[in-house]
């Protein structure tokens, strides 16, 4: 790119060749440098809850799972007929 200082001496074909060479070198440098991957981190805040609430939530969840399983099995059995 140093030739650009002397505009009278450089010809259009030489300028295009120099620009292509410069672009190829730049692309080669970019390919050799490893790209940084973007990562996402979430902040969590501790929640305050009683042990009783957790036990109730576990019981409710297990009841829900049993009901869904029962409904799924009924639908599966009815589809066989």
HTML snippet that shows the backbone in 3Dmol.js (N, CA, C, O; Angstrom):
<script src="https://3Dmol.org/build/3Dmol-min.js"></script>
<div id="view" style="width:600px;height:400px;position:relative"></div>
<script>
const pdb = `
ATOM      1  N   UNK A   1       0.821  -1.183   0.000  1.00  0.00           N
ATOM      2  CA  UNK A   1       0.000   0.000   0.000  1.00  0.00           C
ATOM      3  C   UNK A   1       0.876   1.263   0.000  1.00  0.00           C
ATOM      4  O   UNK A   1       0.372   2.381  -0.105  1.00  0.00           O
ATOM      5  N   UNK A   2       2.164   1.064   0.117  1.00  0.00           N
ATOM      6  CA  UNK A   2       3.056   2.221   0.115  1.00  0.00           C
ATOM      7  C   UNK A   2       3.061   2.922  -1.241  1.00  0.00           C
ATOM      8  O   UNK A   2       3.343   4.117  -1.325  1.00  0.00           O
ATOM      9  N   UNK A   3       2.744   2.170  -2.311  1.00  0.00           N
ATOM     10  CA  UNK A   3       2.755   2.757  -3.637  1.00  0.00           C
ATOM     11  C   UNK A   3       1.669   3.805  -3.830  1.00  0.00           C
ATOM     12  O   UNK A   3       1.751   4.612  -4.756  1.00  0.00           O
ATOM     13  N   UNK A   4       0.667   3.807  -2.984  1.00  0.00           N
ATOM     14  CA  UNK A   4      -0.432   4.754  -3.131  1.00  0.00           C
ATOM     15  C   UNK A   4       0.017   6.198  -2.921  1.00  0.00           C
ATOM     16  O   UNK A   4      -0.661   7.123  -3.367  1.00  0.00           O
ATOM     17  N   UNK A   5       1.130   6.400  -2.261  1.00  0.00           N
ATOM     18  CA  UNK A   5       1.618   7.760  -2.038  1.00  0.00           C
ATOM     19  C   UNK A   5       2.019   8.433  -3.348  1.00  0.00           C
ATOM     20  O   UNK A   5       1.859   9.645  -3.490  1.00  0.00           O
ATOM     21  N   UNK A   6       2.527   7.682  -4.285  1.00  0.00           N
ATOM     22  CA  UNK A   6       2.951   8.238  -5.570  1.00  0.00           C
ATOM     23  C   UNK A   6       1.876   7.901  -6.607  1.00  0.00           C
ATOM     24  O   UNK A   6       1.992   6.897  -7.309  1.00  0.00           O
ATOM     25  N   UNK A   7       0.846   8.720  -6.709  1.00  0.00           N
ATOM     26  CA  UNK A   7      -0.303   8.446  -7.555  1.00  0.00           C
ATOM     27  C   UNK A   7       0.029   8.502  -9.045  1.00  0.00           C
ATOM     28  O   UNK A   7      -0.629   7.841  -9.847  1.00  0.00           O
ATOM     29  N   UNK A   8       1.005   9.254  -9.411  1.00  0.00           N
ATOM     30  CA  UNK A   8       1.338   9.402 -10.827  1.00  0.00           C
ATOM     31  C   UNK A   8       1.985   8.142 -11.383  1.00  0.00           C
ATOM     32  O   UNK A   8       1.769   7.805 -12.547  1.00  0.00           O
ATOM     33  N   UNK A   9       2.766   7.447 -10.585  1.00  0.00           N
ATOM     34  CA  UNK A   9       3.501   6.290 -11.076  1.00  0.00           C
ATOM     35  C   UNK A   9       2.672   5.011 -11.071  1.00  0.00           C
ATOM     36  O   UNK A   9       2.908   4.120 -11.888  1.00  0.00           O
ATOM     37  N   UNK A  10       1.715   4.909 -10.173  1.00  0.00           N
ATOM     38  CA  UNK A  10       0.962   3.660 -10.068  1.00  0.00           C
ATOM     39  C   UNK A  10      -0.104   3.617 -11.158  1.00  0.00           C
ATOM     40  O   UNK A  10      -0.747   4.624 -11.456  1.00  0.00           O
ATOM     41  N   UNK A  11      -0.275   2.471 -11.728  1.00  0.00           N
ATOM     42  CA  UNK A  11      -1.265   2.295 -12.778  1.00  0.00           C
ATOM     43  C   UNK A  11      -2.478   1.582 -12.184  1.00  0.00           C
ATOM     44  O   UNK A  11      -2.397   0.988 -11.108  1.00  0.00           O
ATOM     45  N   UNK A  12      -3.576   1.648 -12.881  1.00  0.00           N
ATOM     46  CA  UNK A  12      -4.822   1.062 -12.400  1.00  0.00           C
ATOM     47  C   UNK A  12      -4.698  -0.443 -12.194  1.00  0.00           C
ATOM     48  O   UNK A  12      -5.196  -0.966 -11.197  1.00  0.00           O
ATOM     49  N   UNK A  13      -4.054  -1.139 -13.102  1.00  0.00           N
ATOM     50  CA  UNK A  13      -3.897  -2.595 -12.983  1.00  0.00           C
ATOM     51  C   UNK A  13      -3.051  -2.934 -11.766  1.00  0.00           C
ATOM     52  O   UNK A  13      -3.348  -3.885 -11.042  1.00  0.00           O
ATOM     53  N   UNK A  14      -2.009  -2.165 -11.544  1.00  0.00           N
ATOM     54  CA  UNK A  14      -1.165  -2.398 -10.369  1.00  0.00           C
ATOM     55  C   UNK A  14      -1.914  -2.140  -9.080  1.00  0.00           C
ATOM     56  O   UNK A  14      -1.737  -2.860  -8.097  1.00  0.00           O
ATOM     57  N   UNK A  15      -2.749  -1.116  -9.081  1.00  0.00           N
ATOM     58  CA  UNK A  15      -3.549  -0.799  -7.895  1.00  0.00           C
ATOM     59  C   UNK A  15      -4.509  -1.935  -7.573  1.00  0.00           C
ATOM     60  O   UNK A  15      -4.635  -2.343  -6.418  1.00  0.00           O
ATOM     61  N   UNK A  16      -5.181  -2.442  -8.597  1.00  0.00           N
ATOM     62  CA  UNK A  16      -6.123  -3.546  -8.383  1.00  0.00           C
ATOM     63  C   UNK A  16      -5.389  -4.782  -7.871  1.00  0.00           C
ATOM     64  O   UNK A  16      -5.877  -5.467  -6.972  1.00  0.00           O
ATOM     65  N   UNK A  17      -4.237  -5.065  -8.432  1.00  0.00           N
ATOM     66  CA  UNK A  17      -3.446  -6.216  -7.969  1.00  0.00           C
ATOM     67  C   UNK A  17      -3.016  -6.061  -6.523  1.00  0.00           C
ATOM     68  O   UNK A  17      -3.079  -7.013  -5.745  1.00  0.00           O
ATOM     69  N   UNK A  18      -2.580  -4.865  -6.161  1.00  0.00           N
ATOM     70  CA  UNK A  18      -2.164  -4.621  -4.780  1.00  0.00           C
ATOM     71  C   UNK A  18      -3.335  -4.755  -3.810  1.00  0.00           C
ATOM     72  O   UNK A  18      -3.183  -5.302  -2.718  1.00  0.00           O
ATOM     73  N   UNK A  19      -4.500  -4.257  -4.212  1.00  0.00           N
ATOM     74  CA  UNK A  19      -5.675  -4.369  -3.356  1.00  0.00           C
ATOM     75  C   UNK A  19      -6.093  -5.823  -3.163  1.00  0.00           C
ATOM     76  O   UNK A  19      -6.448  -6.224  -2.055  1.00  0.00           O
ATOM     77  N   UNK A  20      -6.053  -6.607  -4.222  1.00  0.00           N
ATOM     78  CA  UNK A  20      -6.402  -8.026  -4.115  1.00  0.00           C
ATOM     79  C   UNK A  20      -5.426  -8.762  -3.207  1.00  0.00           C
ATOM     80  O   UNK A  20      -5.826  -9.588  -2.386  1.00  0.00           O
ATOM     81  N   UNK A  21      -4.139  -8.453  -3.363  1.00  0.00           N
ATOM     82  CA  UNK A  21      -3.127  -9.081  -2.512  1.00  0.00           C
ATOM     83  C   UNK A  21      -3.349  -8.706  -1.046  1.00  0.00           C
ATOM     84  O   UNK A  21      -3.253  -9.552  -0.157  1.00  0.00           O
ATOM     85  N   UNK A  22      -3.642  -7.444  -0.810  1.00  0.00           N
ATOM     86  CA  UNK A  22      -3.886  -6.972   0.558  1.00  0.00           C
ATOM     87  C   UNK A  22      -5.098  -7.677   1.163  1.00  0.00           C
ATOM     88  O   UNK A  22      -5.056  -8.086   2.324  1.00  0.00           O
ATOM     89  N   UNK A  23      -6.183  -7.825   0.388  1.00  0.00           N
ATOM     90  CA  UNK A  23      -7.377  -8.512   0.884  1.00  0.00           C
ATOM     91  C   UNK A  23      -7.101  -9.976   1.184  1.00  0.00           C
ATOM     92  O   UNK A  23      -7.577 -10.503   2.189  1.00  0.00           O
ATOM     93  N   UNK A  24      -6.336 -10.639   0.322  1.00  0.00           N
ATOM     94  CA  UNK A  24      -6.019 -12.047   0.552  1.00  0.00           C
ATOM     95  C   UNK A  24      -5.181 -12.213   1.816  1.00  0.00           C
ATOM     96  O   UNK A  24      -5.416 -13.139   2.592  1.00  0.00           O
ATOM     97  N   UNK A  25      -4.221 -11.341   2.030  1.00  0.00           N
ATOM     98  CA  UNK A  25      -3.402 -11.416   3.241  1.00  0.00           C
ATOM     99  C   UNK A  25      -4.247 -11.168   4.482  1.00  0.00           C
ATOM    100  O   UNK A  25      -4.070 -11.835   5.502  1.00  0.00           O
ATOM    101  N   UNK A  26      -5.165 -10.209   4.397  1.00  0.00           N
ATOM    102  CA  UNK A  26      -6.024  -9.905   5.545  1.00  0.00           C
ATOM    103  C   UNK A  26      -6.919 -11.092   5.885  1.00  0.00           C
ATOM    104  O   UNK A  26      -7.091 -11.421   7.058  1.00  0.00           O
ATOM    105  N   UNK A  27      -7.490 -11.735   4.868  1.00  0.00           N
ATOM    106  CA  UNK A  27      -8.337 -12.911   5.099  1.00  0.00           C
ATOM    107  C   UNK A  27      -7.533 -14.053   5.704  1.00  0.00           C
ATOM    108  O   UNK A  27      -8.027 -14.767   6.577  1.00  0.00           O
ATOM    109  N   UNK A  28      -6.301 -14.228   5.248  1.00  0.00           N
ATOM    110  CA  UNK A  28      -5.451 -15.293   5.794  1.00  0.00           C
ATOM    111  C   UNK A  28      -5.152 -15.040   7.269  1.00  0.00           C
ATOM    112  O   UNK A  28      -5.144 -15.975   8.069  1.00  0.00           O
ATOM    113  N   UNK A  29      -4.907 -13.790   7.629  1.00  0.00           N
ATOM    114  CA  UNK A  29      -4.662 -13.459   9.040  1.00  0.00           C
ATOM    115  C   UNK A  29      -5.902 -13.693   9.878  1.00  0.00           C
ATOM    116  O   UNK A  29      -5.799 -14.194  10.998  1.00  0.00           O
ATOM    117  N   UNK A  30      -7.077 -13.341   9.365  1.00  0.00           N
ATOM    118  CA  UNK A  30      -8.316 -13.537  10.111  1.00  0.00           C
ATOM    119  C   UNK A  30      -8.607 -15.015  10.334  1.00  0.00           C
ATOM    120  O   UNK A  30      -9.123 -15.393  11.386  1.00  0.00           O
ATOM    121  N   UNK A  31      -8.285 -15.845   9.366  1.00  0.00           N
ATOM    122  CA  UNK A  31      -8.542 -17.277   9.488  1.00  0.00           C
ATOM    123  C   UNK A  31      -7.619 -17.933  10.502  1.00  0.00           C
ATOM    124  O   UNK A  31      -8.010 -18.904  11.151  1.00  0.00           O
ATOM    125  N   UNK A  32      -6.408 -17.426  10.650  1.00  0.00           N
ATOM    126  CA  UNK A  32      -5.472 -18.034  11.590  1.00  0.00           C
ATOM    127  C   UNK A  32      -5.763 -17.630  13.027  1.00  0.00           C
ATOM    128  O   UNK A  32      -5.415 -18.364  13.952  1.00  0.00           O
ATOM    129  N   UNK A  33      -6.392 -16.484  13.234  1.00  0.00           N
ATOM    130  CA  UNK A  33      -6.729 -16.041  14.584  1.00  0.00           C
ATOM    131  C   UNK A  33      -8.020 -16.733  14.998  1.00  0.00           C
ATOM    132  O   UNK A  33      -9.031 -16.611  14.306  1.00  0.00           O
ATOM    133  N   UNK A  34      -8.005 -17.465  16.125  1.00  0.00           N
ATOM    134  CA  UNK A  34      -9.222 -18.165  16.540  1.00  0.00           C
ATOM    135  C   UNK A  34     -10.303 -17.165  16.944  1.00  0.00           C
ATOM    136  O   UNK A  34     -10.038 -16.164  17.609  1.00  0.00           O
ATOM    137  N   UNK A  35     -11.522 -17.469  16.523  1.00  0.00           N
ATOM    138  CA  UNK A  35     -12.659 -16.616  16.849  1.00  0.00           C
ATOM    139  C   UNK A  35     -13.092 -16.879  18.288  1.00  0.00           C
ATOM    140  O   UNK A  35     -13.112 -18.025  18.737  1.00  0.00           O
ATOM    141  N   UNK A  36     -13.433 -15.828  18.997  1.00  0.00           N
ATOM    142  CA  UNK A  36     -13.939 -15.981  20.357  1.00  0.00           C
ATOM    143  C   UNK A  36     -15.416 -16.316  20.288  1.00  0.00           C
ATOM    144  O   UNK A  36     -16.177 -15.680  19.558  1.00  0.00           O
ATOM    145  N   UNK A  37     -15.814 -17.321  21.054  1.00  0.00           N
ATOM    146  CA  UNK A  37     -17.217 -17.698  21.084  1.00  0.00           C
ATOM    147  C   UNK A  37     -17.923 -16.870  22.150  1.00  0.00           C
ATOM    148  O   UNK A  37     -17.385 -16.614  23.228  1.00  0.00           O
ATOM    149  N   UNK A  38     -19.126 -16.466  21.820  1.00  0.00           N
ATOM    150  CA  UNK A  38     -19.917 -15.709  22.775  1.00  0.00           C
ATOM    151  C   UNK A  38     -20.604 -16.683  23.711  1.00  0.00           C
ATOM    152  O   UNK A  38     -21.174 -17.684  23.277  1.00  0.00           O
ATOM    153  N   UNK A  39     -20.546 -16.385  24.976  1.00  0.00           N
ATOM    154  CA  UNK A  39     -21.227 -17.208  25.959  1.00  0.00           C
ATOM    155  C   UNK A  39     -22.167 -16.335  26.759  1.00  0.00           C
ATOM    156  O   UNK A  39     -21.963 -15.129  26.897  1.00  0.00           O
ATOM    157  N   UNK A  40     -23.178 -16.953  27.272  1.00  0.00           N
ATOM    158  CA  UNK A  40     -24.165 -16.244  28.067  1.00  0.00           C
ATOM    159  C   UNK A  40     -24.156 -16.829  29.466  1.00  0.00           C
ATOM    160  O   UNK A  40     -24.142 -18.047  29.644  1.00  0.00           O
ATOM    161  N   UNK A  41     -24.163 -15.965  30.438  1.00  0.00           N
ATOM    162  CA  UNK A  41     -24.228 -16.406  31.829  1.00  0.00           C
ATOM    163  C   UNK A  41     -25.412 -15.720  32.490  1.00  0.00           C
ATOM    164  O   UNK A  41     -25.646 -14.528  32.290  1.00  0.00           O
ATOM    165  N   UNK A  42     -26.136 -16.465  33.260  1.00  0.00           N
ATOM    166  CA  UNK A  42     -27.281 -15.927  33.966  1.00  0.00           C
ATOM    167  C   UNK A  42     -26.968 -15.857  35.452  1.00  0.00           C
ATOM    168  O   UNK A  42     -26.349 -16.756  36.021  1.00  0.00           O
ATOM    169  N   UNK A  43     -27.409 -14.770  36.061  1.00  0.00           N
ATOM    170  CA  UNK A  43     -27.249 -14.647  37.501  1.00  0.00           C
ATOM    171  C   UNK A  43     -28.458 -15.260  38.168  1.00  0.00           C
ATOM    172  O   UNK A  43     -29.590 -15.090  37.716  1.00  0.00           O
ATOM    173  N   UNK A  44     -28.214 -15.956  39.221  1.00  0.00           N
ATOM    174  CA  UNK A  44     -29.330 -16.523  39.968  1.00  0.00           C
ATOM    175  C   UNK A  44     -29.359 -15.897  41.346  1.00  0.00           C
ATOM    176  O   UNK A  44     -28.327 -15.577  41.936  1.00  0.00           O
ATOM    177  N   UNK A  45     -30.540 -15.737  41.825  1.00  0.00           N
ATOM    178  CA  UNK A  45     -30.695 -15.190  43.167  1.00  0.00           C
ATOM    179  C   UNK A  45     -31.296 -16.271  44.037  1.00  0.00           C
ATOM    180  O   UNK A  45     -32.253 -16.936  43.638  1.00  0.00           O
ATOM    181  N   UNK A  46     -30.753 -16.448  45.198  1.00  0.00           N
ATOM    182  CA  UNK A  46     -31.289 -17.491  46.072  1.00  0.00           C
ATOM    183  C   UNK A  46     -32.687 -17.111  46.547  1.00  0.00           C
ATOM    184  O   UNK A  46     -32.959 -15.955  46.871  1.00  0.00           O
ATOM    185  N   UNK A  47     -33.555 -18.097  46.581  1.00  0.00           N
ATOM    186  CA  UNK A  47     -34.910 -17.855  47.076  1.00  0.00           C
ATOM    187  C   UNK A  47     -35.032 -18.433  48.467  1.00  0.00           C
ATOM    188  O   UNK A  47     -34.442 -19.465  48.786  1.00  0.00           O
ATOM    189  N   UNK A  48     -35.782 -17.771  49.262  1.00  0.00           N
ATOM    190  CA  UNK A  48     -35.999 -18.225  50.640  1.00  0.00           C
ATOM    191  C   UNK A  48     -37.330 -18.951  50.675  1.00  0.00           C
ATOM    192  O   UNK A  48     -38.376 -18.382  50.364  1.00  0.00           O
ATOM    193  N   UNK A  49     -37.272 -20.210  51.057  1.00  0.00           N
ATOM    194  CA  UNK A  49     -38.511 -20.981  51.174  1.00  0.00           C
ATOM    195  C   UNK A  49     -38.356 -21.962  52.321  1.00  0.00           C
ATOM    196  O   UNK A  49     -37.253 -22.380  52.675  1.00  0.00           O
ATOM    197  N   UNK A  50     -39.478 -22.306  52.878  1.00  0.00           N
ATOM    198  CA  UNK A  50     -39.472 -23.265  53.981  1.00  0.00           C
ATOM    199  C   UNK A  50     -39.372 -24.675  53.429  1.00  0.00           C
ATOM    200  O   UNK A  50     -39.675 -24.929  52.263  1.00  0.00           O
ATOM    201  N   UNK A  51     -38.946 -25.577  54.280  1.00  0.00           N
ATOM    202  CA  UNK A  51     -38.882 -26.976  53.878  1.00  0.00           C
ATOM    203  C   UNK A  51     -40.275 -27.529  53.632  1.00  0.00           C
ATOM    204  O   UNK A  51     -40.453 -28.410  52.791  1.00  0.00           O
ATOM    205  N   UNK A  52     -41.265 -27.021  54.360  1.00  0.00           N
ATOM    206  CA  UNK A  52     -42.635 -27.490  54.174  1.00  0.00           C
ATOM    207  C   UNK A  52     -43.140 -27.162  52.772  1.00  0.00           C
ATOM    208  O   UNK A  52     -43.830 -27.970  52.152  1.00  0.00           O
ATOM    209  N   UNK A  53     -42.796 -25.980  52.277  1.00  0.00           N
ATOM    210  CA  UNK A  53     -43.225 -25.593  50.937  1.00  0.00           C
ATOM    211  C   UNK A  53     -42.620 -26.515  49.891  1.00  0.00           C
ATOM    212  O   UNK A  53     -43.281 -26.889  48.923  1.00  0.00           O
ATOM    213  N   UNK A  54     -41.377 -26.874  50.090  1.00  0.00           N
ATOM    214  CA  UNK A  54     -40.720 -27.762  49.142  1.00  0.00           C
ATOM    215  C   UNK A  54     -41.370 -29.135  49.153  1.00  0.00           C
ATOM    216  O   UNK A  54     -41.550 -29.742  48.097  1.00  0.00           O
ATOM    217  N   UNK A  55     -41.726 -29.634  50.334  1.00  0.00           N
ATOM    218  CA  UNK A  55     -42.364 -30.936  50.426  1.00  0.00           C
ATOM    219  C   UNK A  55     -43.731 -30.909  49.758  1.00  0.00           C
ATOM    220  O   UNK A  55     -44.106 -31.861  49.074  1.00  0.00           O
ATOM    221  N   UNK A  56     -44.480 -29.820  49.951  1.00  0.00           N
ATOM    222  CA  UNK A  56     -45.782 -29.699  49.318  1.00  0.00           C
ATOM    223  C   UNK A  56     -45.642 -29.623  47.799  1.00  0.00           C
ATOM    224  O   UNK A  56     -46.431 -30.214  47.062  1.00  0.00           O
ATOM    225  N   UNK A  57     -44.640 -28.896  47.349  1.00  0.00           N
ATOM    226  CA  UNK A  57     -44.413 -28.793  45.913  1.00  0.00           C
ATOM    227  C   UNK A  57     -44.053 -30.149  45.325  1.00  0.00           C
ATOM    228  O   UNK A  57     -44.512 -30.498  44.238  1.00  0.00           O
ATOM    229  N   UNK A  58     -43.231 -30.916  46.039  1.00  0.00           N
ATOM    230  CA  UNK A  58     -42.858 -32.245  45.559  1.00  0.00           C
ATOM    231  C   UNK A  58     -44.076 -33.158  45.485  1.00  0.00           C
ATOM    232  O   UNK A  58     -44.233 -33.917  44.528  1.00  0.00           O
ATOM    233  N   UNK A  59     -44.938 -33.081  46.498  1.00  0.00           N
ATOM    234  CA  UNK A  59     -46.143 -33.912  46.499  1.00  0.00           C
ATOM    235  C   UNK A  59     -47.076 -33.514  45.358  1.00  0.00           C
ATOM    236  O   UNK A  59     -47.630 -34.372  44.670  1.00  0.00           O
ATOM    237  N   UNK A  60     -47.245 -32.209  45.163  1.00  0.00           N
ATOM    238  CA  UNK A  60     -48.104 -31.729  44.075  1.00  0.00           C
ATOM    239  C   UNK A  60     -47.552 -32.159  42.716  1.00  0.00           C
ATOM    240  O   UNK A  60     -48.304 -32.562  41.829  1.00  0.00           O
ATOM    241  N   UNK A  61     -46.254 -32.071  42.570  1.00  0.00           N
ATOM    242  CA  UNK A  61     -45.626 -32.443  41.310  1.00  0.00           C
ATOM    243  C   UNK A  61     -45.776 -33.933  41.048  1.00  0.00           C
ATOM    244  O   UNK A  61     -46.074 -34.338  39.924  1.00  0.00           O
ATOM    245  N   UNK A  62     -45.572 -34.748  42.069  1.00  0.00           N
ATOM    246  CA  UNK A  62     -45.692 -36.195  41.870  1.00  0.00           C
ATOM    247  C   UNK A  62     -47.143 -36.570  41.569  1.00  0.00           C
ATOM    248  O   UNK A  62     -47.382 -37.490  40.787  1.00  0.00           O
ATOM    249  N   UNK A  63     -48.118 -35.881  42.172  1.00  0.00           N
ATOM    250  CA  UNK A  63     -49.518 -36.126  41.878  1.00  0.00           C
ATOM    251  C   UNK A  63     -49.838 -35.750  40.434  1.00  0.00           C
ATOM    252  O   UNK A  63     -50.563 -36.465  39.741  1.00  0.00           O
ATOM    253  N   UNK A  64     -49.299 -34.641  39.997  1.00  0.00           N
ATOM    254  CA  UNK A  64     -49.496 -34.212  38.614  1.00  0.00           C
ATOM    255  C   UNK A  64     -48.910 -35.233  37.635  1.00  0.00           C
ATOM    256  O   UNK A  64     -49.537 -35.571  36.631  1.00  0.00           O
ATOM    257  N   UNK A  65     -47.722 -35.713  37.930  1.00  0.00           N
ATOM    258  CA  UNK A  65     -47.074 -36.694  37.059  1.00  0.00           C
ATOM    259  C   UNK A  65     -47.904 -37.970  36.987  1.00  0.00           C
ATOM    260  O   UNK A  65     -48.071 -38.548  35.913  1.00  0.00           O
ATOM    261  N   UNK A  66     -48.423 -38.409  38.133  1.00  0.00           N
ATOM    262  CA  UNK A  66     -49.248 -39.621  38.134  1.00  0.00           C
ATOM    263  C   UNK A  66     -50.523 -39.436  37.307  1.00  0.00           C
ATOM    264  O   UNK A  66     -50.921 -40.331  36.562  1.00  0.00           O
ATOM    265  N   UNK A  67     -51.154 -38.278  37.443  1.00  0.00           N
ATOM    266  CA  UNK A  67     -52.377 -38.022  36.681  1.00  0.00           C
ATOM    267  C   UNK A  67     -52.105 -37.955  35.181  1.00  0.00           C
ATOM    268  O   UNK A  67     -52.872 -38.500  34.388  1.00  0.00           O
ATOM    269  N   UNK A  68     -51.041 -37.304  34.797  1.00  0.00           N
ATOM    270  CA  UNK A  68     -50.697 -37.225  33.380  1.00  0.00           C
ATOM    271  C   UNK A  68     -50.375 -38.606  32.838  1.00  0.00           C
ATOM    272  O   UNK A  68     -50.768 -38.943  31.721  1.00  0.00           O
ATOM    273  N   UNK A  69     -49.675 -39.394  33.607  1.00  0.00           N
ATOM    274  CA  UNK A  69     -49.336 -40.755  33.179  1.00  0.00           C
ATOM    275  C   UNK A  69     -50.600 -41.590  33.011  1.00  0.00           C
ATOM    276  O   UNK A  69     -50.720 -42.357  32.055  1.00  0.00           O
ATOM    277  N   UNK A  70     -51.534 -41.442  33.933  1.00  0.00           N
ATOM    278  CA  UNK A  70     -52.793 -42.178  33.860  1.00  0.00           C
ATOM    279  C   UNK A  70     -53.578 -41.775  32.604  1.00  0.00           C
ATOM    280  O   UNK A  70     -54.109 -42.632  31.898  1.00  0.00           O
ATOM    281  N   UNK A  71     -53.646 -40.469  32.333  1.00  0.00           N
ATOM    282  CA  UNK A  71     -54.360 -39.989  31.143  1.00  0.00           C
ATOM    283  C   UNK A  71     -53.670 -40.482  29.874  1.00  0.00           C
ATOM    284  O   UNK A  71     -54.339 -40.888  28.923  1.00  0.00           O
ATOM    285  N   UNK A  72     -52.361 -40.451  29.852  1.00  0.00           N
ATOM    286  CA  UNK A  72     -51.604 -40.915  28.684  1.00  0.00           C
ATOM    287  C   UNK A  72     -51.867 -42.400  28.428  1.00  0.00           C
ATOM    288  O   UNK A  72     -52.091 -42.811  27.289  1.00  0.00           O
ATOM    289  N   UNK A  73     -51.837 -43.194  29.491  1.00  0.00           N
ATOM    290  CA  UNK A  73     -52.062 -44.632  29.332  1.00  0.00           C
ATOM    291  C   UNK A  73     -53.488 -44.923  28.865  1.00  0.00           C
ATOM    292  O   UNK A  73     -53.699 -45.832  28.063  1.00  0.00           O
ATOM    293  N   UNK A  74     -54.480 -44.152  29.366  1.00  0.00           N
ATOM    294  CA  UNK A  74     -55.858 -44.330  28.909  1.00  0.00           C
ATOM    295  C   UNK A  74     -55.966 -44.023  27.428  1.00  0.00           C
ATOM    296  O   UNK A  74     -56.584 -44.784  26.684  1.00  0.00           O
ATOM    297  N   UNK A  75     -55.373 -42.917  26.985  1.00  0.00           N
ATOM    298  CA  UNK A  75     -55.432 -42.544  25.577  1.00  0.00           C
ATOM    299  C   UNK A  75     -54.720 -43.582  24.718  1.00  0.00           C
ATOM    300  O   UNK A  75     -55.182 -43.916  23.627  1.00  0.00           O
ATOM    301  N   UNK A  76     -53.626 -44.077  25.198  1.00  0.00           N
ATOM    302  CA  UNK A  76     -52.857 -45.084  24.457  1.00  0.00           C
ATOM    303  C   UNK A  76     -53.675 -46.373  24.330  1.00  0.00           C
ATOM    304  O   UNK A  76     -53.698 -47.001  23.272  1.00  0.00           O
ATOM    305  N   UNK A  77     -54.348 -46.759  25.425  1.00  0.00           N
ATOM    306  CA  UNK A  77     -55.163 -47.979  25.415  1.00  0.00           C
ATOM    307  C   UNK A  77     -56.362 -47.818  24.479  1.00  0.00           C
ATOM    308  O   UNK A  77     -56.708 -48.747  23.750  1.00  0.00           O
ATOM    309  N   UNK A  78     -57.001 -46.635  24.496  1.00  0.00           N
ATOM    310  CA  UNK A  78     -58.163 -46.397  23.636  1.00  0.00           C
ATOM    311  C   UNK A  78     -57.792 -46.360  22.164  1.00  0.00           C
ATOM    312  O   UNK A  78     -58.612 -46.714  21.317  1.00  0.00           O
ATOM    313  N   UNK A  79     -56.573 -45.940  21.840  1.00  0.00           N
ATOM    314  CA  UNK A  79     -56.127 -45.908  20.448  1.00  0.00           C
ATOM    315  C   UNK A  79     -55.877 -47.302  19.905  1.00  0.00           C
ATOM    316  O   UNK A  79     -55.916 -47.498  18.691  1.00  0.00           O
ATOM    317  N   UNK A  80     -55.626 -48.263  20.754  1.00  0.00           N
ATOM    318  CA  UNK A  80     -55.384 -49.642  20.298  1.00  0.00           C
ATOM    319  C   UNK A  80     -56.657 -50.278  19.778  1.00  0.00           C
ATOM    320  O   UNK A  80     -56.602 -51.124  18.886  1.00  0.00           O
ATOM    321  N   UNK A  81     -57.804 -49.887  20.318  1.00  0.00           N
ATOM    322  CA  UNK A  81     -59.072 -50.513  19.935  1.00  0.00           C
ATOM    323  C   UNK A  81     -59.474 -50.116  18.595  1.00  0.00           C
ATOM    324  O   UNK A  81     -60.519 -50.550  18.110  1.00  0.00           O
TER     325      UNK A  81
END
`;
const viewer = $3Dmol.createViewer("view");
viewer.addModel(pdb, "pdb");
viewer.setStyle({}, {cartoon: {color: "spectrum"}});
viewer.zoomTo();
viewer.render();
</script>
